[in-house]
């Protein structure tokens, strides 16, 4: 599945679309700034698979600070049979930059 841009994500959030939104940053990073996603640090992801099972065929958007960890999370979830995982390109940094430029 194609990755998602910050403008596409903002549109999804504004329209309250139905998708699972996961932030794979560490808890302290999430507490500093977040977009309302479910916080599951990348290292914890393998232990949360049972909880995510219901979303195997639903759209999942993963994000981190810059897009690197969430890219790894996307690859991991795909190997576990999740079919519609999208990585937020540029992460929360790109999202906040877009907001500042407006």
Secondary structure by P-SEA (a helix, b strand, c coil): cccccaaaaaaaaaaccbbbbbbcccaaaaaaccccccccccccccccccccccccccbbbbbcccaaaaaaaaaaaaaacccccccccccaaaaaaaaaac
